[in-house]
Amino acid sequence: MQSFDKIIGMISDWVWSPVFIGICLLAGLLFSILTRFVQVRKFGTMIKLLFGGGGKHKTGISSFQAFAMALSGRVGTGNIVGVATAIAYGGPGAVVWMWIIAFIGAGTAFIEATLAQIYKVKKGDQYRGGPAFYIDKGLNCKWLAWLFAFCSLVACGLLMPGVQSNGVAMAFEESFGIAPWISGLVLVVLLGLVIIGGVKRIAKVAQVIAPLMAVVYLIVAIIVIIIHYETVPGAFMSMLQSAVGTHPMFGGLLGYAIMWGVKRGVYSNEAGQGSGAIVAAAAKVSHPVKQGLIQAFSVYIDTLLVCSATALIILASGTYNIYQPDGTLFLEQAPHLADRYVTYTQAAVDSAFPGFGNIFISFSLLFFVFTTIMAYYYYAETGIAYMFPKHHGERIATWILRLCLLATVFYGSIKQAMVAWQLGDIGVGIMAWINIIAILILFPKAIKTLRSYEKQVKEGKEPIFDPKALGIKGADFWEEKLENDKSNSQITSKPLENNESP
């Protein structure tokens, strides 16, 4: 078994090599520059669009529901256990690198979400899209599209759910002495009741639970930070100094701070790996750029708010230990916590609310994980929708996926934590490798679409997406929509909607 674990670790290290980390950073920076930092310029528009497209839709889901589903996928164990792990192996500076990857990653999220909308397709009462679809239609490369769909099916259906359930099982065993297999079984039953209902039911549950739990978690974290206000400035300084290698104690960890910060950052906010683009395609919007902006905003919520809150309460409370790559102790702040990363956050909350920390973090993880695995299921289901275009084959494959995913959730709850994280890292990394390459080729189409959108807004018009006018081929859905609107005499220079700003 040890040899198997060693092999898994080697594969994870190869997938997340320094080369890939560098590509993630450079791609995000490139997209940010070419869009003139759209993630900053259009921040106000992001918020207006998010709450301006509500209501029920016969086909697809609303922008807010797509945002909530994307948030479900992003806010999970990566925000609680993942941040603690990053600190344990990368030091306080890893958090700053998570911020950096989130800021430039928002540019990546915008590009991939816009591309997902451009090349989405209509299947029944749903919209489907994402990397598999834009690789097929945009690059005319079916084999690579099929490979991504297969990888998303395996990663999201078999690898990543185990990471999430593992965090919950550890937390409930620590807090209440509940055996991991019991926690896993309860999670399986709850998930089964939701995912059988498909994307509509997933969206309805996600739009309530994901935002609510994020707000509750942030409120508790803010209270903990206020209680430890005297140590907060020191925590901030250690983060900043460690991130650039000038901290007297943590300076030697600079390389690991960057590696763990970027790795955990990408894992947490999903920018670049393509999963957020899958959800973005499901939304019904009047222009691709609108959903691109909304998906970029969800990256901020995940990393700059939730992950930062976790990091600050851990560092300000001193409830952490730092380890070297070989597992030897580098700094011991909390001897009783050892390397049980989930307990770092629990102990931090407990320092402000004695006896409450374990309970709060355990139930926070439960709700975060519940919605995250729902999102994972949808990612995998979309992979099936691409791989099995025929309805009968898709239905059979979908039921097999449901059973396998639930089995993986149960297995992950009783499996060793490090192996579960490594399996998740491999899944995320494979998807990200394929997606990053694809969007580095296709990004000019997203840039064209953004320029056209901004030009129309500046002219005071309601933006209309005409792929043919922009020289974009393969956007069949939008071409048909434009023709239908013209035939119904609905294409006019409408006055600018309230949720747009030049």
N, C-alpha and C positions, 0 to 999 in steps of 0.2 A: 504493500500500500504506500510505503514511503517513496518508492521509486515512481509510482504513479503521480503522487503529489509533486515530486521533483520535476517530472516532465511537464506537468501543468504549469508550474512556476516558470520553467524555461520558455514555454510557448507564450505565456503572458508577457514576459520580459522582451521577447522578440517583437511581438505585436506592438508593444508600447515602447519601442526603441527611441533613442534621442532623435533619430531622423523623423519619425512620425510626429513627435512632439513639436519639432521645429516647423514641420509642414502645417500643423494646426495653427500655430502662432502666426506664421507668415501669411497663410490664407486669410485668416481673420483680419489681419492688418491690411492686406491688399483690398479686401472687400470694403473695409471701413473707409479707406482712402478714396476708392473709386466711387463710393456712394456719398462721398463728402460727409462721412460720419452721420448717416441717416438715423442711427440709433440715438443720436443726441439732438439733431435738428428737428426731428419729427416726434420728439417725446410727448409733447402736448397732444398731437394728433393721435398718437397711439392710444392714449387714455380715452379720448373722445370716441374713437372708432370702437374701442372695446365695449363700451356701454351703449353704442348707438345702433346696434344691429340685432336687438333682441327679438323675442317672439318665436312662435313655432313655425317650422318649415316642413312641408310635405316631403321635400327632397333635401337631403343633407341635414346639417346641424347649424346652429347659429355661431357667429364669431366668438361670442362669450363661451359657449359650450366647447368649441374647439380650443379656446384659450385654457379653459378649466381642465380639459383632457390633457393638454400639453403640460400644464402645471402639475397634474397628477403624475405624469411620467417623470417630471423633473424633481419634484419634492418627494423624497423618499428617504431610505436609509443613508443615502449619500449626504443628506443634510445633517444627520445626527451622528451615525457611526462613521460615515466617510470623512467628515471633517475631523473627527477625533483621530482617525487613522492617519490622516494627512499631517496632523500636528505631531503624532507619536513618531512618525518616521521622517518628516521633513522639517519639524520645528515650527515655531510661530510664523516664520516667513512664508510657509506654504500657503497660508491664508491669503496673503497679498497676491500671490501668483494665481490663486483661484479668482480673485477680483479682476486681474488683468485678462485672464482667459474669458471671463464673463463679459467684460466690456467689449473686447474685440470679437468675442464669440457672438454677440448680439448682431453684429454685421453679417456673420456667417449664417445665423438663424434667419435673418431677413432674406438673404439670397436663396437659400434652399426652400423656404416657405413660399416665396414668390414663384420659383420654378415649379413647385408642386401644384400651385394653383393654375399656372399657365398650361400644364400638361395633364391636368386631371381628366378623368372620364366619369360618365354617369352609368351606374349599374343599378337598375331597379330604382329604389327610393334613396339610394346613397351615392355620394361622390367618393371615388377612390383615386388615390394618387400617391406621390412620394418618389423617392429615388428610382425604384424599379420602373416607374412609368416615364419619368423624364429622361432616364438613360435610354429607354426603348425609343420614345418618340423624338427626343431631342438629339441623341447621338446615333440613333438607328443601330444600336448595338444590343441585340436581343439576348445574346449569351451573357453579357455582363449584367443586364437587367435581371435576368433569371437568377444569376449568381447572388445578386443583392437580395432578391426576394427570398431565396433559399436561406441565406445567412440571417436575414431578419426573422425568418420562421424559426430557425434553430436557436439564435441568440435570445430572442424575446420570448419564444415559447418554451425553451428548454434550459437555457443557461442563466439568464438574468433573474427570473422569478425566484430562484433558489437563494440568491443574494439577499433579496428583500425579506423572504420568510425567515431566513437565518437570523437577521437582526431582531425580528419580533420574538422569536423563540428564546434567544439569549436574554432579552430584556424581561420577559415574563418569568423565566426561570430564576433570574437574579432577584426580581421584585417579589414574586409570590411563591416561588418554589414549584411552579407548574412545570411538569415534564415537557420537553420540547415537542414530543409527538402529539401531545394534547393541543398545544397552541397551533401546530401545523394542521391538525384535523379541523379545528374550528375555522381557521382561515380558508381551508379548502371548501367547506360547506358554504360560507358566506360568499366567496367568490363564485362558486357554481351557480348560486341563485341570481347573480347579476349578469355574468358573461353569456349565459344562455339567451338572454334577451337582446343580444347584439348591440350595435353602436348607439342606438337610440336610448336604451336603458343605461348603458355605460355613461353616456353624456349627461343624462338626467341626474345620476348619482354623483358624478364628478363635479358638476356645476354647484352642488351644495356642499359636499364634504371638503373638497380641495381648498377653496378659498377660506372657508370657515376655520379649518384646522390651522392653516397658515397664519391667520389673524390671531387665533388663540395662542399659538406657539410664540408668536412675536411679542404679544402682550406679557406673557410670563417671563420671557427672556429679558425684556426691557426692565421689568421689576427687579430681576436678579442683578442686572447691570447697575441699576440705581443703588441697590443695597451695597454693592462692592465698588462704589464710585471712586474710592481712594486708589484702587489698584488699576482702574481702567486706563489712565494715561500711560502707566508703565507697560501695560499689555499692548497698547497701540505702538509704543516705541519699539518694543521687542519684535513686533510683527514687521514694522517698517525696516528696522536695522537688519534683521535676519534675512529679509527678502533681497537685500543688496550686498549681503556678506560683511557688514560693518559691525555687527553685534559681537562683543568680546567673547561670548560663550558660544553662540550659534553660527558664527561666521563660517566655520568649517562645514556646515550643513547646506551651504548655498546650492550646490548641485542637486541635492536631494529635495530641497525646498522647491526648486523649480519643477523637478520631475513629479513629485507628489502633488504639488499644487495644480499643475496642468492636468495630470491624469485624473485626479479627483474632481477637478473643475469640469472637464469634459464629460466625465461620467455623470456628474450631478446635473449640469444644465443641458446636456445632450446636443448642444450646438455643434453641428458638423457631422454628427453620426447618422443623420437622416430620419430619425424617428419622429422628431418634431414636425418635419415636413409631411410625414404621413398623416398626422392629425390635421395639419393646416389645409390639406387638400379636401378634407371632409366638410369644410365650412362653405356655406352659401354666401358669397359676397359679390358685389357688382364690379370689382376690379381686383386682380391678383395682388397688387401692391398693398391693398388694405389689410389682407391677412398676413402678409409679410411683416408689416409693422407691428401687428398684434403679437405675432410669435416672437419677434425681437424683444418685446416688452416682458414676456414671460421669463426670459433669461435673467432679467434684472431681479424679478421677484424671488427666483430660486437662489441665486448666488449672493447678490449684493444685500439681500435682506435676510433670508432664512439661514443661509450658511454663515453669514457674518455674525448673526445673533448667536449661533451655536459656538462659534470660535471665541467670541468675546466672553461669554459666560464661563467657558472652560478655562481660558487664560486668566481672566480676572479672579476666578475662584481658586486657581492653582491646582485644579483636579486633573492632572495629566502627568505622564511620564514620557520621556523621549528615548528612542532606541536607535542603535546603529543598524546598518543593513544586515549584519550577521546576527542580529537579535540581542546583542549585548547592550546593557543599560548605558545610556549616555547622560541622562539627567533624571533624577528621581524626585518628583514633586509630591507624589501621592503613592507611597509604597503599598498601601492596602488595595490599590486598584490594579496594580501590575499592568498587564497588557490587555485587559478586558475593556476594549475601546468604548463599547456602549455605556459602560458605567462612568466614563469621564463626564458625559453630559448629565447623567442621572445625579452624580455626586455634586455637580455644579448647582443644579436646581435645589438639591437637598440642603446645600449650604445656606440657602436663603429661606427655604420652607422645609424645615426638618420633618422627615417622614413622608414628604410629598413628592420628592424628586423621582424616586423609582416608579411610583404610580403614574405620575404625569408623563414621563418619557416613554414608559411602556405603552400607554394608551395612545400617545402621539404617534409612536412608531406604528401601532396597529392600524390607525386610520390612514397614515401616510402610505404605508405598505399596501393596504387594501386598494387604494385608488391607483397607486403606481402599477400594481400587477394588472389592474383592469386596463390601463393604458398599454402595457406590454402585450396583453392579449389582442388588443386592436391592431397593434403594429404587426404582430404575427399573422393575424387574420387577413390583413391587407396583402401580405406576402402570398398567402394562399389565393386571394382573389386575382392576383396577377398570374400565378403559376397555373391556375385551373380556371380558365375563362368560361368553361362550360358549367352551367348551374349545378348539374347533378354531381359532377366531380368535386366542385367547390364545396357543396354541402357535406359530402362524406369526409373530405379532408378537414373541414372545419370542426366536425364532431371529434375526429381523431385528435386534432389540436387541443380541444377543450380538455379531453381526458389526460393527454400528456402533460399539459401545463399544470393541471391540478396535482398530478402525480409528482411533478418537479417541485411544486410548492411544498408538498409534504416532505419530500426527500431533503430539500434544502434546509428545512427546519431542524433536522437532526444531524446535519453534516457539519464538519469542522469549518469554522468561520473563514480562515485564510484561503482554503481551497474554494469556498463559495465565492469569495471576492475575486480570486484569480479567474475562475470560470466566467464571471460577469465581465471582468476586464477583457478577456479574449473576445467575447461576444460583441461588446461595444467597439473594440478596436477593429475587428474585421469589417463591421458595418461602416465605421468611420473612414477606413482606408479607401473603400470603394466609393463612398459618397463624396469624400474630399476631392478625389481625382475627377469625378464626374462634374462637380460644380465648378472646379477650376477650368474646365473646358466650356461649360454652359453659361457661366456667369454673365457674359456680354448680353445675353438675352434678357436677363433680369435687370441689368443696368439700363438697357433700352426702354424696358417697360416702366422703370422708375422715372426716367427722364420724360417720357410721354405723359405719365401721370402728373408730374409736377408742372409741366407746361400747361396742361388743361386746367389744373387748379389755379395757376397764376392768372389764367385768362377768365377765371370766374365760372368755369363750366363744371358740370358733374362729369368726372373722368369716365371715359369709355375705352375699353380695351379692344383694339383691332389688331390682331396678330399679323394679318396680311400686310397692313400698312407699315408694320415694323419689320417686315421680312422674317417673321418667325413661323416656321413650318411645324406641323404636327399638333398644333393647338386646336384640335378638332372640336372640342366642346365649345370653345369661345367663338369659333367661326360659325357654328350652327346657331349659337345663341344670338349672334349679331344678325344673322340672316332672318331668324325668327322675329327679332325685335323690329327689323326694317319692314318685314312683311306685315307686321301688325301696326305699323306707323307709330312705334313707340320710341324711335330714336330721334331725340330732339336735343337742342342745347339747353338742357335743364339748368335752373338756377343752382348754385352751389349749395350742397347740403350743409346742415349746421355742424356736422362733425368733421368738416374740412377746413383747413386754414392754409392760405397761400404760403 
